[in-house]
Amino acid sequence: GKRALVAGVADDGGFGFAIAKALIEAGATVCVATWPPALNIFLNLLERGKMDESRKLKDGTLLNFEKIYPLDAVFDTLEDAPQELRESKRYKDVGDFSIAGLAARVQADFGAQPLDILVHSLANGPEVKKPLMETSRAGYLAAVSASAYSLVSMVRHFGPLMRRGGSVASLTYMASERAIPGYGGGMSSAKAALESDTRVLAFEAGRKYGIRINTVSAGPYASRAASAIGI
Ligand code: NAD
């Protein structure tokens, strides 16, 4: 069977969970990666049965994730994370939460080339509620870092772990190509970068690793992230 890693699952209300569930229904084994600030809540909800309804598969059994890893996709290596964050409550006990750390853990758990599918279903724009024109440089760069560069880094670190013919997919939004008020903070810019990077990464990683890179432009959906901005 195929193994997938879905990055950006922290509840049962977003695209990541739905994609993971569809992959499991199709016969894949799925690991997920969760942002450390949301990890404990997610694990608790799962443990206490609060997600059992959404976990229900067509055959009546409940889906299980093979592994749930911590991931903060704004850090390529643990050394890149500020000491203060590494020692903070939600981060100090989870181990190496960087992209390189996640790749190392997946490799340690499953061996040399364990992945067929990698899904990038994460984004963050701290100033998303601000119009682009009012967005600070730091807010803009943070949106691009979390929402676009994270894919570049993930392809770099996970390319070597993927079987030939494997597939990477991310999620984008139409605000990259048309002006959509409310999708601010540099998130429109981040999605434009993500889409352009998808074409270049498909060229580069296609040649280097024999894998495909695609992005799906999803319609508006009231996930936790989207509800925060009233999409
Ligand atoms: P969501 O809140 O379910 O998923 C976003 C996830 O990103 C969350 O689990 C969050 O914890 C995680 N995250 C944030 N910062 C992170 C970081 N630094 N490292 C690791 N994880 C981090 O919301 P969603 O709407 O399902 O979003 C999934 C993807 O779909 C995103 O790329 C989003 O931009 C895209 N998308 C959403 C919509 C929509 O209307 N909901 C439309 C088009 C595209």
Boltz pocket constraint, residues with backbone or C-beta under 6 A from the ligand:
constraints:
  - pocket:
      binder: B
      contacts: [[A, 7], [A, 8], [A, 9], [A, 10], [A, 11], [A, 13], [A, 14], [A, 15], [A, 16], [A, 33], [A, 34], [A, 35], [A, 38], [A, 71], [A, 72], [A, 73], [A, 74], [A, 120], [A, 121], [A, 122], [A, 123], [A, 124], [A, 146], [A, 171], [A, 172], [A, 173], [A, 174], [A, 216], [A, 217], [A, 218], [A, 219], [A, 220], [A, 221], [A, 222], [A, 223], [A, 224], [A, 225], [A, 226], [A, 231]]
      max_distance: 6.0
